[in-house]
Amino acid sequence: MDSSTTTSTAIATPVRVRASELEGRGWLNTGGAELNLEKLRGKIVILDFWTFCCINCLHVLDELRPLEEQYRDVLVTVGVHSPKFEHEADPVALAAAVERYDIHHPVLDDPELITWQAYSARAWPTLVVIDPEGYIVSHLSGEGHAAGLASFIPELIAEHEAKGTLHRGDGPYVAPEAVSRDLRFPGKVLPLADGNFLVSDTGHHRLVEMGPDLTTLVRTIGSGTKGFLDGSAGDAQFNEPQGLALLPTELAAAAGYDVVVADSVNHRLRGITLATGEVRTLAGNGVQRLLDAGPARVTEDGATASETDLGTAPFEVALSSPWDVAYSSALKAILIAMAGTHQIFSFDPASGAMSVVAGNGLEGLLDGPAEQAWFAQPSGLTEDAKGNIWVADSETSALRVLKFAEDGAVSVETAIGEGLFDFGFRDGEAGQSRLQHPLGVAVLPDGSVAVADTYNGAVRRYDPANNTVSTLARGLAEPSDVLLDESGDVPLLIVVEANKHQLVRLPLPKNALQVDEGAVQTQRPKTAVAPGDLAVTINFSAPTGQKLDDRWGDPTQLKVSSTPPELLISGGGTSIGLSRTLVLNGDVPEGVLHLTARAAACDGPEDANGEIPDHAACHLYQQDWGIPVTISADGAAELALDLRGV
């Protein structure tokens, strides 16, 4: 199928659209000053609609940094924080997130989604570009737009310098006062054989070995400078390291290192030799992986190519925000919570082979055979005595489990959790219980599972024997990991309390709490749509200097599903193209339409035959939308979304 018939071209708007005012609860990174569009007139402004739970939003923060530096005298990024989870609406939690992620631009606190609605944002992340005269010139969803912005910004500079409407000079960012701490937003903890603990000191971009008292700093591994460098403990560099896994003794001796580290922002696995502190790279080429099976290539019947065996050249494999690692005795390999692609990978320390164990790359909650399962930003892993791997699936606020059959088949089940927009703080029967963005898991002596329920500030317990949930501790500051400590006379919990920059020991209570503060859903404006036919169009225009990558057929893909499934009579599934007609069920009053769009484009220039050369740099644009809808007789019969509208 000709891609020109399935992909919407650039938006043709005869009337220039004036940007709406920036309204919210307050501002961060401005030295206390209130900003408005009048104060930003003369600058190119990028509004970055984000929420700090979202891995795609964190990717965009990193994508924008080079542009902010290169064009710092003409470009102002304004982060508009429009929260998904209840906890993210807490101004203290937001301030901590702005510090944690080293955000060097003004941030508008938008807890009521006022500015989000004014700009018709429908997904995290969304970027809106405003020209120096205060008009909207681009509307972008998802990640991967850095290359397009890199060509678009010079065009705006040239245009407005010629018109005399561009003002060069310093922007409104004011750096907050630096704070000195032993640990800075620690991520994960690993017990060592000598009684010490290895901690990923994520905010300091290093690892710290701590004594049994959890306060004595024994040594550091990594210079503390953000970057990527192998070598000695004092010279090596990390970028927001997270998960840690200890290899079995015999395997460690053969491999030549002891600990595997998920170096999240470097998109790599690193290896640590404990005796010397030497750091080496095990896997990952440093390029963020955007899609498991290549750039949006699907067959006419909608079947997606499957790529599970990633080969035995680990340095050539692209990873995406590896967040946790755990050794699997069933696979004799390290499992990786690949948060950025919503999958579970494996790495064989003996051979270097990598593969996809579970997850097809689509974001959501779907159980079944591992290759068909959906995850949403898996962030914590642990193995139980049966060899099962428990997963803290953060964006679905879920506890999932991977089970390994004797014939090698792997399946995925959900113990707690309902979906992408369902969360809360509720104990009791597991099917009705709710978590809020959990990041860590640990197995307890009785076979139950402790969960670092991060945004509820709690440690929860799931008991598979009776399928119930209870609360072991609460009142914590974003616990990011939990560990069973059996070094003393009685077992204790060690909790990584990220936002208090510390590790604490807690007793296992004899009588766990029963909490019920409700089950809620992410609150966003609902779109009224008519029953029957709904024409869906995803607007996409390749940036200047890029061409749709049609070397393997249509380079676009659209996947559609709904919650509840009964909302969608027809039009679901995956197929090429960015437009489709859905048929909605008028007997279902409301629900959520889930749409995933992808488009692949490559840099020019084209060769003499108008083809993209094999060496051209290629880019994947993708976004997942969850659109809350209500069915109404006078609702819209069309739905248009911007993947890249200019």
Secondary structure by P-SEA (a helix, b strand, c coil): ccccccccccccccbbbbbccccccccccccccccccccccccbbbbbbcccccaaaaaaaaaaaaaaaaccccbbbbbbccccccccccaaaaaaaaaaacccbbbbbcccaaaaaaacccccbbbbbbccccccccccccccaaaaaaaaaaaaaaaaaaacccccccccccccbbbbbccccccccccccccbbbbccccccbbbbbcccccccccccccccccccccccccbbbccccbbbbccaaaaaaacccbbbccccccbbbbbcccccbbbbccccccccccccccccccccbbbbbbccccccccccccccccbbbbbccccbbbbccccccbbbbbcccccbbbbccccccccccccccccbbbccccbbbbccccbbbbccccccbbbbbbbccccbbbbbbccccccccccccccccccbbbccccccccccccbbbbccccccbbbbbbcccbbbbbcccccccccbbbbbccccbbbbbbbcccccbbbbbccccbbbbbbccccccccbbbbbbccbbbbbbbbbbcccccccccccccbbbbbbcccccccccccccccccbbbbbbbccccbbbbbbbbbbbbbbcccccccccccccbbbbbbbccbbbbbbbcccccbbbbbcccc
